[in-house]
Amino acid sequence: MSALLLALVAGGVVGLALGALGGGGSVLAVPALIYLLGFTPAAATTASLIIVTVTSLTALYAHSRAGNVRWKTGALFAAAGLVPAAVAGAAANRLPQPVMTAAFAAVAAFAAVEMLRSRRSSTDGGSQPVRPAEAAGTGAGLGALTGLLGVGGGFLAVPALVAVLAFEMQAAIGTSLLVISTNSLASLATRGATLAGLEWAVIAPFTGAAILGAWDGRKVASRISGTLLQRTFAVVLLAVAAFMLIDAVT
């Protein structure tokens, strides 16, 4: 299968995850770029940030029009993660590739387990008061992960918004896209040295397919229960994490 076709297929899947779940795009994009398209882990994390930033911004626009974005909480999350994302992004280039792969796998596995365990949800559209300390602390942690591992953080932000701040699933998905976009942009600002050698002929079609997939994902999310979406994604995430961990230690 050609690199172009692989990029289009992988991009569509990544966009579908972002649009439907408000996260998960980068945690799928990084292994796809490494194992399907031959990127190094360092290049894959930078390319993933580019793909996820552009795709998240388009998906955010659609969710905002549907009233699914809680701007106050999202801004607090994003602001808390800006500095950690930039600092961690600058440190990412110094990590050995096996360490980066193993760390990525561990974070993905943790997120999957938390998604499977989480049973709390709210149907009040996020009417409970925002707890600033919890929101800021979670946002800072997500920012650090974004910078270090090239993940937007949505696959952790959505469960956090649901479990910690009692958001209903659609509001959590829409709000997480604001956090993903901001954190990814902050991390990219520190990765200038890795941008020059990227394969834009692969990244461009990957991003285009992801944007189209995100619009379809938003439609899917409106028709399927949030619990089913979350648990299905968690199972896929566990499988990806196991594969990457095995690859890192062998």
N, C-alpha and C positions, 0 to 999 in steps of 0.2 A: 504494500500500500504506500502511495507517495506521501511525502512529508506534508504537501498541501492538503490532501484529503484527510490525513490524520489530524492536522491542525483544525480543520473545519469541524470534524466530528467531535474532537475533544472540546473545542470552543463552545459548541452547541450544548454539550453536557454541563460545562462549567456555568454558562449563562442560565441554563434551566435551574440549576441549584441556587444561584444567586437570586433569581427572580422569584422562585417558589419559597425559598427558605430564608432569604435575607442574609445568607452566609454560606460558607462551604465551597464557594467558587475557587478560592485560592488553595484550599486544602486538597482540592482535586487537580487544580492547574499545575501545581508544583510537581507531583508525581507524573502527570501526563507529559510535561515538558522534559523531565529527566528520562523516563523509561520509554516513551513513545517517540520523542523528537530529538533525543540525544544531547540535551542541554546539561551542563554541569550544575550541581546544586546551587552554587552561587549565582550563575546566570539565570537559572530557573526561578529563583526567588525574586530577582529583579524584574524579569519578564512577567512573572505572575502579578507583581504589584502594578505594572503598567496595564495589563489586561483587566485586572479586577477594579482598578481605579476608574477606567473609562466605562466599564460595564456597570459598575455600581452607581455612577452618576446618572446614567440613562435610566436605570431601574428606580433610583430615588425619585426622579422626576415623575415617573408613572405612579409610584406609591403616594407621593405627596398630593397628586391630583385626586387620588382616591381617599384622602384624609387619613392615611395610615401612619403618618410620621408625627411623633411627639418631639417637636423641635427643642423644647427646653431641656428635656432629659438627654436627648441626643447631643446637643451642644455641650452639655456638662461632661458626658462621656468622652466626646471628641477632644475637648480642651484639656482634660486630664491626661490624655494619651499622647499629646503632641510632642512634648519633650522626651518622654521615654521612647517613643517611636524613632525620633531623630538620633538619639544617643545609641540605641540598640542597632539601628541601621548602619551607623558608622563602625560599630564593632563587628558586624556580621562578616565582613570580608576577611577577618583574622581567624575565623573558625575553620578547623579542618573539615573536609567534606563529609567523612563518615560521622563526625560529631554532629554536624548540622542535620544530616539525614536522620540520625537516631533521635535527636531532639525534636525534630518535626514529627516523627512517628509517635513519640511519647505524648506530645501535646494533642495530636489527633486522637489517639486512643483515649486519653483522659476526657476530651470533649465528647466522644462517642458514649462513653460510660455514663457521663453526667446527663446526656440527653436521654438515654434509656432509663435512668433512674428518676428523672424529673417527672412528677405527676401533677405538679401545681399548675394551674392556669386560672385566668380571670376572664370574665365576660363583661367587665365594666368599662372596657376600652381604655384602661389605664387611669381610672379616676382616683386611685389611691395616691396620697401625697408622695412625691419623690423624696428619697432619703439621700441628701447630697453627699454625705461621707461615703456611703456604700457605692453610689454611682461613680464618684470620683476615683475611689480605690480600684473598682473594677475597670474603669476606663484607663487608668494608668497601666494596669497589668496587660490589658489588651493592646495598648500602644507599644509596650515593650516587645510583645510577641510579634506584632506586625513588623517592627523594625528588624528584629533578629532573624525571623524565619520566613519573611515575605508573605505572611498571611494577613488578610484584611481584618481578621478577628471576629467576623460575623458569626462563625460557627460556635464561638464562645459568648458573643454578645447577646444572641437571641435567647439561649437558655438563661443567661444572667438577667435579662430584662423580664423574662417570664417568672423565674423563680425568686429573684431578689426584689424586684419592683412590681411584681404582680400585673404585668402587662398581658393583655390578651394577645394571641399569636400574631394576628395581622399587624397590630401596632408594633410588636417587637420586631417583626420582619422589616417593616418600613423604616423604623428608627435605626435599626442596625446598619442600614445602607448608608446613612449619614455618617456613622462612626467609621465604617469601612473606608469610605471615600476620603475622609479627613486624615485618618491614620496612614493610609497608603500614600497620600501625597506628601506627608511629613517624612515618611521613610524614604521615598524616592529622592527627596531633596539632598539626602546624604549619600546617594549611590551613584553620583555622577561618573565615577571612574569605571563603573561596570556597564554603563549604557552604550559606550562606543562599540563594543564587540558583539552586541546582540544581533541575532538573526531576524531582522525586521520583516523579511519575506515570509517568515513563519508567524511572527507575532501579529502582524496586521490581519491576515485572514482568521487567525485564532480569535482576535478581539472582535472582528466583525461578526463571526458566528456566535460569539458569546453574547453580544448585544441583542441579536435576534432571539437567541435562546432565552434571555432574561424576560423579554416581553411575553413569550409563551409560558414561562415559569410563573409569572404573575397571574395568568389566567388559570393555570393549574391550581395555584394556592387558593384561589377563590372557590374552587369546586371540591377540594379534598380537605378533610379535617386536619388541623394543625398537628394533632397527636400522631396521626398516621404518617404525615410528611416527616416529622421529626424522628420517629423511630426507624423509618425506612432509611433515611439518610445516615442515622447512627450506625446501622448495620453495615452499610457501604463503607463508612469511615473506618470502622474497626478492621475491615478486610484490607483496606489501603494501608492502615497503620501497621498491621502485622507483616505485610509484604515488605514495607520499607524498613522495618526494624530487622527483619531477617537479612535483607540486603546490606544493612549497615554493619552487622556483626559477622558476616561471612566473607 
